[in-house]
Amino acid sequence: MRIAISSEAFYPAVDTDTRTVKAVLDHLIDAGHDVLLLAPAPGLADYRGATVARITLLEGRGAQVREALLNFGAESLISVSPAKIGRKALKHARRLDVPTLVVQASPVATLDAEVWSRTVGARADRLVVTAPWMKQRVADLGVADAEVWEPGVDARAFTPALRDAYLHDSYAKARSKGGARIVVGHAGELRRRHGVRRLVDAARVPGGRLVVIGEGPQRTWLENQVTDAKFTGALASGELATALASLDFLVQPSEIETCGHLVRAALASGVPVVAPNAGGSPGIVRDGETGLLYDPSEPKALRRAVSHLLADPELRTRLGVRARELSETRDWTVAATELLELHLARAQQGKAIPAA
């Protein structure tokens, strides 16, 4: 089957959409489908034999997208969090009678709601969201039949086997006069809307040391507030997997979590997660089974959850073991297969679509 995918980001960018698109691309290629990726310029023009059509954003996006779809002979379009490129792809796919699936993996901004409804919601043959809380959001914008699709995790790349004792001891300051501390990690973009300022609460619980993996505009503020924390900056895939596995537990305070790729990666690494009982986290973290959920409306709830895990190594171990077990049941092969089956089921209602 000839499947086109549109994305607003791809390598060299590394973000939520890139992680989602790469995982789906890998599965489709491995399954024998012919794949075209529509992504912003500049960047590589080939990914594992699949053509990457780099779209110049300044002018003529629609013409570029239409030409790429026609030249490829697309039989299907999957658009991930459509914006400048994806919305043009949906427009021309509809004109070309190509079935469309939208994966809405990012929140729809209030200021963009009307445009989103007209250019995305109205053009999608099928629409899925990556967190239950987003379903009501798109329903309010006119898409009542959206479904929840849960992303997967690369359980081979993220594994407890990568835990590095030397790195853990370095994070824990094992050779300091006070002895080793429990490594309390965070991973992700350091943006205020992601709730990263609440990491200060986690860092001030005695007995732990905060390790922050990632980059963003809030880094300087956090460095000034938590002077003893370790800031690694953004890490490449292999380094990231080792760093996550070397934490004792992860704190992810965002209340607008969608895909939760890094939360899933930590769980697959056997690392329990402390997260708010809000946004997408309750669909990823099982309270008391793979981590702890706290009430974000209560000022001291995060601190209590962190204190609980700091004080109970047996609980950390039990949660981590179960987190790994459950992660193995939903790798990217399972998730991407499910996504394609959802798409084909709807597409085949309207026209015949060949298999790979």
N, C-alpha and C positions, 0 to 999 in steps of 0.2 A: 504494500500500500504506500502511496506517495503522500506523506504527511508534512505539512508546513507548520512550524512553530514560530510564533512571534514573541519577542521579549524586549523589554526596555533596557536590559543590561545583559552582558555576557563578558567573558574574559576579554580584556584584563581586569574588569570589575569583579569584585567578590562581595556579593550581598545576598539577601534572601532569594531574590528572583533568579540570580545566577545559579545558586545551589539547586533550586527547584528545577530549572530548565536543564541543567547538566544531568541531573539524575534521570529525568524523563527522556532526554536525548539518548543517554547511555542505554536505557532499557529498549527504546525503539530500534536503535541500531543493532543491539544484540539480538533482537527478535526478528531481524531481517527486513525491516521497513526501510524505504528510501525516505530520507529526511532532509528538509530545507529549513534552515534557521534564519529568520529575519531579526537583525539586531543592529544597534547603533554603530556607526563608524566612529573611529577606526578600530581595527582589531584583526585577528586572524580570519582568513577566508575559508578555512577548512577545519572541521573538527571530526576526527576519526573517520574520515572519508565523506562526511556529510558537508554539503555546501553551506557556507555562512554568507548570506547576502547582507552586506553592510550598508545600511541606509543612512544617507546624509540628512541630518535633521533640519538644516537651514532652509531648504527649499525643495519643492518637487517630491515630497515624501510619498504622496499618493501614487504618482506615476512610477516611482521606483518600486514600490510594493506591488503594484499591479503587474508590472513587467516581470518581476521575480516569480510571482505566483503563476503567471501564464507560461513562462519559459520552463518552469519546473513541472507544470501539469498537475498542480496540487489537487488531490482528491479529498482532502480534509485539512482543517486548520485548528490548531490549539493555540490560544492566545493567553499568555500569562500576564496578569495584572496590566491589561492594555491601557496605554496612554498614547503618546505621540505616534508610535509605530503600530501598536496593536489596534488602535481604533481605525486607522487607515486599512489595516489588513482585514478587519471585520467588515468594513464597508465594501471592499472589493471582492472579498470572498462571497458575500451575499449576492453581489451583482453577477458573479461567475457561477452561482449555484453550488458553491462549495460548503458543505456542512461545517459548522463552527462550534467549538467548545471554549468557553472562557474559564480560566482558573483565576479567581480573584484572590490573590495571596497577600494583598495589602489593603488596609482600611480605605474606604472611599471618603475623601475629605468633604466636609460640609460645603465648602465653596465650589466644589466640583460636582456636586450631586446632580444638578439638572443636566449638565453636559454628559455625565456618566450614564444617566438613564437613557438619553437619546442615542449616544454613540456606542455604548457597550450593552447595557441591559436589553435594549430593543433589537439589537443585531445578533445576539447570541442564541443559537439553537438550543444550547444547554449551558448552564452556568453552575459552577461549583465554587464553594468557599472553603478555606482551609481551617476554619475554627467555627464552632457552633455559634458564638456570639455574633459573628458576621452575617449569619443567615437572616436575622431580624433586620439588620441594617440594610441589606439589599432588598428585603421584602418591602421596607418603607420606601424604597426607590422604585418599586414597581415590578420586581422579580420575585413572585410569590413561590415559584417552584424550584428555587435554588437548592442544591444538595450539599451536604458536608462531605468533603473528601479529605482524608487524613494523610498527610505526607509520610514518607518512610524515613529510614536512616540507613546509612552504610555501616552495617554491623561488623563488616570485615575491616574497614578503615578505623572505626572507633571501637576500641576493645580494651578491657581491663589488662590484657596482656602487655599493653604499651606503657603501663605505669612504670615510671623511672624513679627508683629509690633515691638516687643522687639528686635528681631534680626536686623531688618532694622534700628532701631534707633541706635543700637550698631555700625553697619556698617557706618551709617551716622554721627557718633559722635554727636548725638543730644544734649548731655549735655555739649558740649564744649563751650567755651566762644564765639566762632564765630557762634554758632548755627548749626543746622543740615545742612548737605550737601547732594547733590544728589549722590546716590550710583551707580557708574559706574563699572560694573562687567566684569570679563573675566573668562571663564571656559575651561579647557583643559590641555593637556600636555605642559609643558613649554620648548619647543624646538625651537631653533633659526629658523629652516626651516618653522615653523608655524608663523613666523612674530611677535613673542611676544615682541620683542624689541620696536616695534611701540606702545606698551602700554604706554611707557613713554610719547609720544605725548598726548595721551588721559588723562593721569594723571595730566598733567601740565595745563590743562584748568581750570581756576578758577571756584569754585562752586561745584566741584565734588570730590568724594573720590573713589579711585580705590580699588576694592576688587577682589583678584585673587584666584580662586578656582582651585586647581590642583597642580601637582608636576612635577618636571623635572629639567634638568641640567641648565636651565637659571634662576632658582629661585634666587640664590645668586646674580647674576648680577642685576636682577630687584629690589631686596631688597636694594641693594646699590644705585640704581638710584632713586627709589621712596620710600623714607624712611617713608612716612606717609601712605603708602598703607597697607591694611589688607591682609595677606596671610593665607588662611585656610588650605593649604595642600590638599591632596586627601581626598574626602569625600565619605562615603558609600551612597548607593542609597537613603535612606530616608533623610539623612542629605543634600544630594545634591539637592533633590527636594525642600526642604524648603529654602535652600540657594539661589537657582535660583529664586524662587518666591519672595524672599525678596529683589531682586535688583530693581533698577529703570530702567536701561537698560543694555544691554550686548554689549561689543565690542569684535569682533572676527576678528583679522587682517590677518588670514591665506589666502594666495592666491592659496593654493593647497587643499582646502576643498574638501572632497569626499562625505562621508555619511552625515556629519554635524549633528551627533546625539545630541550634546550639544546645537547647534543652534536651532534645532527642539524642544529640551526640554525647552529651554528658551521661545520660541514662544508659546509653549503649556501652559507655566506658565503665559502667559499674559505679557511677558517682551519683548519690542521691541529690535531689534538687529541692530547695526551698523557694516557693513561688507564691504569688497572691492568688486567692480564690476569686479570680476575675480574669476577663479576657480569655485567651486561648489556653492558659496554663492548666485549668481543671480538666481539660480534655487530653492533656499530655502527662501530667503528674498525678499519680494516684495517692491521695492523702493517706499516710500511714503505711503505704505499701511500697512506693518507689521514692517517696519524698514527703515533705510537709507543706500543706497549704495554709496560708494565714489570711486573716481578714484585713485587707488593705485600708479599711476605714478606721481601724483601731490603731492609734499611734505606736503602741508598744508591742503589737502582735508580731512584727518581723523580728524584733529583738528577742522575744520569747522563743520563737521557732529556732533561731540561730543558737540560742543558749541551750535549748533542748538537745540539738545535735552535737554541739560541742561537748556536752557532758556525758554522752552515751555512745561509746565506740561500738558496742554490740548492735545498737539500733542502726548506726551508720552502715555497718557491714550487712545487716539483714536487708535494709532498704536497697543497698547497692547491688546485692546479688539478685534480688527480685527485679530491679530495674533492667539489669542485663538480660534476664530470662525473657521478659516481656518485649524488649527491643528486638530480640531475635525472631519474634513472630511477625514483625512488620518491617521488613527491610524494603529497599526501594524496588526490588523486583515485584513484591506483592503489591505495593502501593501504585506503581506505574501500570501494572497489568490491570488493576481495578479501574484506574483512570481511563485507560484506553477502552475497556469494556463498557464503561459508562457512555463514552463518546460514540462508540459503534452502535450501541443499542438505540440511541436517539437518531443517529444519522441514518441507520438502515430503515427507520420508519418512513423516511422520505425518498430514499434512492438507494440503489444497490451500490455497495462499496466493496471492492475486492480485498481479500486478506493479503497478508504479506507474501 
